[in-house]
Amino acid sequence: MALWALDCDPEAMRLAHAAAFPFATVRSALDVAIGVGRNAPVSRDDDAGSRPRAMAGDAGIGTADPTDPGATASFHNRDRPAVEIEGSRQAPAATRERAAGDVNGSGASEEGALRVLLVGPEGATGGIARYIAELRARLPSAGVTVAVHDTAAPEGSGPIRFARGLLGALADACSFPVRFRGRRRPDVVHVHTAEQFSFLRKSAYVLLARYVLRRPAILHVHGPTFDEFIVDASVPLRVLQRVVFGASAAIVVLSPYWERALSPYLPAGKVVVLGNAIDTAEYEPRFDAERPHVVFVANHVPRKGIREFVGAIDRLLDGGADVDVTIGGSGPLDHLAADLADRHPEVSSLGYVSEERKRELLCAASIYVLPAYAEGLPIGVLEGMAGGNAIVAADVGGVPDAVDDDGGELVPPGDTAALADALASLVGRPEAVRKMGEHNAARVEAYTWSRVLPQLLDLYERVAAEAR
């Protein structure tokens, strides 16, 4: 593993290493007490998502053992040729240069390659973890060398597990500047956060990047209720927010809604709108459903609106609608989907579905439904659009930025009657539904990686240049 020579403040490095040691030691003792190993399941990072996917072929991304306060991580590209970003410019020549080291990190990265450190959950459930997995798979092809600092927490509850999680967060934060030190430190630290405890944890990484590593930090806001988190903050929390926002080189939000909602509380000139992205090449909409086919694929948790969805489908089918309904996903409210399927033969409840199966469902359906109470810019809606579906969703967060009047119906969150009425309206107009699906399949091209990744590269290059 290629190590980086120390050129930060040696005293700061020594103090960080010493501070991390007791936290890591106590956490290891708690591991023994509750039987948690280093391969224990990890939980979502304050962001709901699908079951974790296998990270096959992930060799080539340097990581450090989070239980070792003295561990290091190396930056390197995957050993594959650089490719042109479709629909936009290539990264500059210096950025396009591939790293000389092999995918196992046995060699050093070539001079001039932009180095990016991603901070967030890796290999866990949740939208943030999925986004990081996509970035670390795609950035090397654009000539960027990547490392990931994993902040995923163990699953479970109870005082011992909470204490372990808290001590682990403190140990990770204290050891952070030790792991990512030296003359080949990252050029940019990209910190991914949600609200609540996620923000408190990630604040440390922004401040350490800025004041210890002396590198620019980009704060990427994913949380579906981050607007409420800022507005309702206590005085001490608001002070912390201002310090962290001020230390950030840029603050990424997911859509124009989030720019409007958060800009009054953020430093002028730092907000950057960068939408979520999908790969539309993975979708082949069929537009050939013989009768309306409604699909719901999301975690079965209250925030995703599964209660309202089940209530609306009950009303729809009790009223004699001729429609097929498919429910995918899993969670604590699984019984609602199972009971609905028991009541109505038109309903299929599949439980957990793989990413491949989900794409098949979306491409075969005609109406995608997500009546969530809060969202950032939901990947599920973008995937439903890519599958050629009309969209029926709650009017929350960045949803109306993606779904316009020609693409579906938006309803108030928590309004089962309005949701049922919107579905009934579309089920009775199959030709209109087909046109909405075609419109969405074209509109979602604005949310592809070929559009979004060049914007992110521009941001990396800008903040790195400003910090020199």
URDAQUI-V273493 format. One record per residue. RES is the residue in three letters. PHI is phi as a letter, one per 30 degrees, with the letter a starting at -180 (NA if undefined). PSI is psi in whole degrees, -180 to 180 (none if undefined). Layout:
res: [RES | RES]
phi: [PHI | PHI]
psi: [PSI | PSI]
This chain:
res: [MET | ALA | LEU | TRP | ALA | LEU | ASP | CYS | ASP | PRO | GLU | ALA | MET | ARG | LEU | ALA | HIS | ALA | ALA | ALA | PHE | PRO | PHE | ALA | THR | VAL | ARG | SER | ALA | LEU | ASP | VAL | ALA | ILE | GLY | VAL | GLY | ARG | ASN | ALA | PRO | VAL | SER | ARG | ASP | ASP | ASP | ALA | GLY | SER | ARG | PRO | ARG | ALA | MET | ALA | GLY | ASP | ALA | GLY | ILE | GLY | THR | ALA | ASP | PRO | THR | ASP | PRO | GLY | ALA | THR | ALA | SER | PHE | HIS | ASN | ARG | ASP | ARG | PRO | ALA | VAL | GLU | ILE | GLU | GLY | SER | ARG | GLN | ALA | PRO | ALA | ALA | THR | ARG | GLU | ARG | ALA | ALA | GLY | ASP | VAL | ASN | GLY | SER | GLY | ALA | SER | GLU | GLU | GLY | ALA | LEU | ARG | VAL | LEU | LEU | VAL | GLY | PRO | GLU | GLY | ALA | THR | GLY | GLY | ILE | ALA | ARG | TYR | ILE | ALA | GLU | LEU | ARG | ALA | ARG | LEU | PRO | SER | ALA | GLY | VAL | THR | VAL | ALA | VAL | HIS | ASP | THR | ALA | ALA | PRO | GLU | GLY | SER | GLY | PRO | ILE | ARG | PHE | ALA | ARG | GLY | LEU | LEU | GLY | ALA | LEU | ALA | ASP | ALA | CYS | SER | PHE | PRO | VAL | ARG | PHE | ARG | GLY | ARG | ARG | ARG | PRO | ASP | VAL | VAL | HIS | VAL | HIS | THR | ALA | GLU | GLN | PHE | SER | PHE | LEU | ARG | LYS | SER | ALA | TYR | VAL | LEU | LEU | ALA | ARG | TYR | VAL | LEU | ARG | ARG | PRO | ALA | ILE | LEU | HIS | VAL | HIS | GLY | PRO | THR | PHE | ASP | GLU | PHE | ILE | VAL | ASP | ALA | SER | VAL | PRO | LEU | ARG | VAL | LEU | GLN | ARG | VAL | VAL | PHE | GLY | ALA | SER | ALA | ALA | ILE | VAL | VAL | LEU | SER | PRO | TYR | TRP | GLU | ARG | ALA | LEU | SER | PRO | TYR | LEU | PRO | ALA | GLY | LYS | VAL | VAL | VAL | LEU | GLY | ASN | ALA | ILE | ASP | THR | ALA | GLU | TYR | GLU | PRO | ARG | PHE | ASP | ALA | GLU | ARG | PRO | HIS | VAL | VAL | PHE | VAL | ALA | ASN | HIS | VAL | PRO | ARG | LYS | GLY | ILE | ARG | GLU | PHE | VAL | GLY | ALA | ILE | ASP | ARG | LEU | LEU | ASP | GLY | GLY | ALA | ASP | VAL | ASP | VAL | THR | ILE | GLY | GLY | SER | GLY | PRO | LEU | ASP | HIS | LEU | ALA | ALA | ASP | LEU | ALA | ASP | ARG | HIS | PRO | GLU | VAL | SER | SER | LEU | GLY | TYR | VAL | SER | GLU | GLU | ARG | LYS | ARG | GLU | LEU | LEU | CYS | ALA | ALA | SER | ILE | TYR | VAL | LEU | PRO | ALA | TYR | ALA | GLU | GLY | LEU | PRO | ILE | GLY | VAL | LEU | GLU | GLY | MET | ALA | GLY | GLY | ASN | ALA | ILE | VAL | ALA | ALA | ASP | VAL | GLY | GLY | VAL | PRO | ASP | ALA | VAL | ASP | ASP | ASP | GLY | GLY | GLU | LEU | VAL | PRO | PRO | GLY | ASP | THR | ALA | ALA | LEU | ALA | ASP | ALA | LEU | ALA | SER | LEU | VAL | GLY | ARG | PRO | GLU | ALA | VAL | ARG | LYS | MET | GLY | GLU | HIS | ASN | ALA | ALA | ARG | VAL | GLU | ALA | TYR | THR | TRP | SER | ARG | VAL | LEU | PRO | GLN | LEU | LEU | ASP | LEU | TYR | GLU | ARG | VAL | ALA | ALA | GLU | ALA | ARG]
phi: [NA | d | c | c | d | d | b | d | d | e | d | d | d | d | d | d | d | d | d | d | d | d | d | d | d | d | d | d | d | d | e | d | d | c | i | c | c | d | c | d | d | c | c | d | c | h | a | d | a | d | e | d | c | d | c | d | i | d | e | j | c | d | b | b | d | d | d | c | d | c | d | b | b | c | c | a | c | d | d | b | d | d | b | d | d | d | i | a | d | d | d | e | e | d | d | d | d | d | d | d | d | d | d | c | i | d | b | d | d | d | e | j | d | d | c | b | c | c | c | l | d | b | i | c | d | j | d | d | d | d | d | d | d | d | d | d | d | c | d | e | d | c | i | c | d | b | b | b | c | d | c | d | c | d | d | j | b | j | d | d | d | d | d | d | d | d | d | d | d | d | d | d | d | d | d | e | d | d | d | c | b | j | d | c | d | d | d | b | c | c | c | c | b | c | c | h | d | e | d | d | d | d | e | d | d | d | d | d | d | d | c | c | d | h | b | d | c | c | c | c | c | c | d | d | b | d | d | d | d | d | d | c | d | d | d | d | d | d | d | d | e | d | d | d | d | d | d | d | d | a | b | c | b | d | a | e | e | d | d | d | d | c | e | d | c | c | d | d | i | c | d | b | d | b | d | d | b | b | c | d | d | d | c | b | e | c | h | b | e | d | b | e | b | c | b | b | b | a | d | d | b | e | d | d | i | d | d | d | d | d | d | d | d | e | d | d | d | d | d | j | d | c | a | c | b | b | c | b | j | b | l | d | c | e | d | d | d | d | d | d | d | d | d | b | d | d | c | c | c | c | i | e | b | d | d | d | d | d | d | d | d | d | d | c | d | b | b | c | b | b | d | d | d | a | b | d | b | d | e | e | d | d | d | d | d | d | d | i | c | d | c | c | b | d | d | b | h | d | e | d | d | c | c | c | d | d | c | l | b | c | b | d | d | i | c | d | d | d | d | d | d | d | d | d | d | d | e | d | b | d | d | d | d | d | d | d | d | d | d | d | d | d | d | d | d | d | c | c | d | d | c | d | d | d | d | d | d | e | d | e | d | d | d | d | d | d | d | d]
psi: [128 | 126 | 159 | 136 | 147 | 125 | 8 | -177 | 112 | -38 | -40 | -39 | -45 | -44 | -40 | -43 | -44 | -39 | -34 | -29 | -49 | -37 | -45 | -37 | -47 | -39 | -39 | -38 | -40 | -34 | -45 | -40 | -35 | 4 | 34 | 126 | -180 | -16 | 21 | 155 | 151 | 154 | 173 | 158 | 69 | 34 | 119 | 150 | -169 | 173 | 144 | 143 | 151 | 135 | 58 | 141 | 23 | -2 | 139 | -2 | 118 | 132 | 165 | 151 | 117 | -14 | -5 | 104 | -14 | 8 | 160 | 167 | 146 | 152 | 136 | 157 | 157 | 149 | 75 | 157 | 152 | 148 | 155 | 137 | 116 | 135 | 6 | -176 | 161 | 163 | 154 | 161 | -41 | -35 | -30 | -18 | 132 | 153 | 147 | -25 | 158 | 177 | -10 | 5 | 22 | -9 | 166 | 157 | 148 | 145 | 139 | -16 | 135 | 131 | 125 | 130 | 119 | 128 | 117 | -178 | 139 | 131 | 16 | 175 | 161 | 155 | -35 | -45 | -39 | -40 | -43 | -40 | -40 | -43 | -45 | -19 | -31 | -34 | -40 | -32 | -19 | 10 | 13 | 133 | 140 | 141 | 157 | 128 | 107 | 125 | 14 | 144 | 157 | 154 | 166 | 179 | -179 | 160 | -38 | -44 | -37 | -45 | -41 | -44 | -41 | -46 | -38 | -41 | -42 | -43 | -44 | -43 | -43 | -35 | -10 | -51 | -20 | -39 | -38 | 73 | 172 | 180 | -23 | 43 | 166 | 147 | -32 | 138 | 120 | 103 | 125 | 127 | 155 | -151 | -175 | -133 | -31 | -45 | -41 | -42 | -46 | -21 | -40 | -39 | -37 | -47 | -39 | -40 | -43 | -44 | -17 | -55 | -20 | 47 | 148 | 140 | 131 | 123 | 118 | 112 | 116 | -16 | 135 | -17 | 31 | -28 | -46 | -36 | -37 | -48 | -40 | 11 | 143 | 170 | -49 | -39 | -37 | -37 | -45 | -43 | -45 | -40 | -46 | -44 | -39 | -32 | -15 | 137 | -31 | 153 | 114 | 130 | 163 | -17 | 170 | -33 | -47 | -31 | -45 | -41 | -36 | -24 | -38 | -18 | 1 | 155 | 140 | 138 | -2 | -13 | 131 | 127 | 122 | 108 | 162 | 168 | 155 | 172 | 100 | -16 | -18 | -3 | 137 | 84 | 142 | -34 | 31 | 21 | 128 | -28 | 164 | 138 | 110 | 135 | 138 | 118 | 106 | 169 | 142 | 73 | 157 | -40 | -29 | -4 | 28 | -32 | -45 | -39 | -47 | -43 | -40 | -40 | -38 | -48 | -43 | -49 | -34 | -25 | 2 | 16 | 141 | 93 | 145 | 145 | 129 | 132 | 125 | 158 | 172 | 168 | -175 | -17 | 28 | -35 | -27 | -44 | -42 | -43 | -38 | -43 | -34 | -33 | -29 | 121 | -17 | -10 | 133 | 126 | 113 | -15 | -154 | 137 | 145 | 167 | -42 | -44 | -37 | -44 | -40 | -44 | -46 | -37 | -23 | -17 | 178 | -21 | 122 | 136 | 132 | 88 | 50 | 155 | -26 | 139 | 155 | -88 | 92 | 127 | -37 | -41 | -43 | -40 | -39 | -39 | -44 | -29 | 0 | 33 | 148 | 149 | 131 | 114 | 164 | 146 | 78 | 153 | -134 | 6 | -49 | -16 | -28 | -39 | 114 | -177 | -25 | -2 | -5 | -160 | 133 | 138 | 160 | 143 | 140 | 3 | 93 | -40 | -44 | -37 | -44 | -40 | -42 | -42 | -42 | -39 | -42 | -39 | -32 | 1 | 71 | -36 | -38 | -38 | -42 | -43 | -38 | -42 | -43 | -40 | -45 | -38 | -32 | -40 | -34 | -10 | -20 | -12 | 35 | 159 | -29 | -22 | -42 | -40 | -43 | -35 | -40 | -41 | -42 | -42 | -46 | -48 | -39 | -50 | -32 | -42 | -40 | -25 | -12 | none]
